[in-house]
Amino acid sequence: MKDGDIKFNNESRAELSKGRTTICIVNYKTELLTKLCLRSIRKYTGARDYEVIVVDNDSADSSLDYLRRLKWIRLFERTGQVMRSGSWAHGTGLDVGLENAAGEYFIAMHSDSIVRREGWLDFLLAKIAEADYACAGSGKLDLKPRWLETLKKMTDVKKWIRHFAGQKRNDFYIRTICAIYNTQILRKENLKFSMRTDEGVTCGKQIYYELMDRGCRTNPIDQFEAAGYMHHLAHATMVLNPEFTVRSRTRLKYEKKMRQILSSPEITSILNDSSLDQ
């Protein structure tokens, strides 16, 4: 199956509910992280009109058993439908969520993203609605000091080579870590998250470039501003699943980061609160 094999069916789509937001998460064998992600949404979203769609990429493990027990989510199981891993699997999973979304707005969120405090949804809605943007979100969501991030950009040799070569497009794009989109615009333009993932393009990258090329306005959010509302345990799915090849140094780095965040009182209290599953 290639990314082009997933077709949108306009006749089967539910009518979009104005004011509602669809939050879509793709799960693959990460019960702890998906549980934390969902419970944090439940804890900090409040009375806003929203729905949560979880697309399971053929996990066939305890994470799927957990999801089946939740009555407040819409679960789509892709049994026998996931032909490859990585960006293709994640992108086509988000496409399933987009196809079935009922919200005026669509949030793509990684299962290793964690909501930190109340007002996060209001924050994203304000960012996309302030000028009728097609999408809003940040790039990477690393909790590094700002000075270190600035230094990294200034010493990025490949970036400067591209700049002096006259390349117009930089490496930035709004990532699906936690990004909000206008559902109607994506459907009208027939855009998908899995575009060009067969060619190795990261999930969500091409959809951002296509929006810009078609004259749709986008609203990049400063990653440090976004980090006030959201944690991101980068590469957590790969670290937790031995089937993915990860350099030992990288694995150790992100395992340490995960331990630090997961052991914090804030996160521990969410994991221990099973009432958030109700």
NORTAWO-V387584 format. One record per backbone hydrogen bond with DSSP energy under -0.5 kcal/mol. CO is the residue of the C=O (numbers start at 1). NH is the residue of the N-H. Records with the same first field share a line. If there is no record, write none. Layout:
CO=NH, NH
This chain:
2=5
3=6
5=7
8=10
9=12, 13
10=13
16=18
17=20, 104
20=104, 105
21=23, 51
22=24, 107
23=53
24=109
25=27, 55
27=57
30=34
31=35
32=36
33=37
34=38
35=39
36=40
37=41
38=42
39=43
40=44
41=45
44=119
45=48
48=50
49=21
51=23, 53
52=74
53=25
54=56, 76
55=27, 57
56=58, 78
61=64, 65
62=66
63=67
64=68
65=69
66=69, 70
67=70
73=75
74=54
76=56, 78
77=79
78=81, 82
81=83
85=88, 89
86=90
87=91
88=92
89=93
90=94
91=95
92=96
93=97
94=98
95=99
96=100
97=101
98=101
102=17
104=183, 184
105=22
106=108, 181
107=24, 109
108=179
109=26
110=113
112=233
114=231
117=120
119=123
120=124
121=125
122=126
123=127
124=128
125=129
126=130
128=133
129=132
134=182
135=219
136=180
137=221
138=175
142=144
145=149
146=150
147=151
148=152
149=153
150=154
151=155
153=156
155=157
156=160
157=161
158=162
159=163
160=164
161=165
162=167
163=166
173=175
175=178
177=110
179=108
180=136
181=106, 183
182=186
183=187
184=188
185=189
186=191
187=190
192=195
193=204
194=197
196=199, 201
197=200
202=205, 206
204=208
205=209
206=210
207=211
208=212
209=213
210=214
211=216
212=215
217=134, 135
219=137
222=226
223=227
225=228
226=229, 230
229=116, 117
231=114
232=234
233=236
235=239
236=240
237=241
240=242
241=244
244=246
247=251
248=252
249=253
250=254
251=255
252=256
253=257
254=258
255=259
256=260
257=261
258=262
259=263
261=264
264=268
265=269
266=270
267=271
268=272
270=273
272=274
273=276
274=277
275=278
